[in-house]
Amino acid sequence: MNSPESEEKPVRRAVCPGSFDPITNGHLDIIARAARLYDVVHVAVMINKSKQGLFTVEERIELIEAVTSEFGNVVVESFHGLLVDFCKQRDIPAIVKGLRAVSDFDYELQMAQMNIGLSGVETLFVPTNPTYSFLSSSLVKEVATWGGDVSHLVPPQVSAALAKRLTRP
């Protein structure tokens, strides 16, 4: 008879999806918290061909890899299509989403109900750290575009990339 110690534990996987254009300290906080709870956290960078991002998908992946490298259990990939298909292909049973406000919950609840109905993938909601409750990539880009200081809102590598991308000749 096998003891519980001799049985191999299944790998606990989750995904944190988003556009991450750019990744903010709020995103990083949710990814870090998920990385403490799961063996492997996939960060799925959404490809939306109808939207022109400030950073290419490849640049976003590089930035996310740089700012999550200390965790050791984060895998960064792009995806196009349904998130549940991404999850099925990688045997990921859970989606981790940060919620900033009640308005986020209304939309995310509908998505979570659709996802579980389509594939059985669960969605776990993590309340955003109050320090980042107002923070969004769109807001960061807007402030940075007009020369505002966003260095306290994004990791240093992202701040440098924003400054380089938005510097006017």
Buried (B, 14 or more C-beta within 10 A) or exposed (E): EEEEEEEEEEEEBBBBBBBBBBBBBBBBBBBBBBBEEBEBBBBBBBBEEEEEBBBEBEBBBBBBBBBBEEBEBBBBEBBEEEBBBBBBEBEBBBBBBBBBEEEBBEEBEEBBEBBBEBBEBBBEBBEBBEEBBEBBBEBBBEBBBEEEEBBEBBBEBBBEBBEEBEEEE
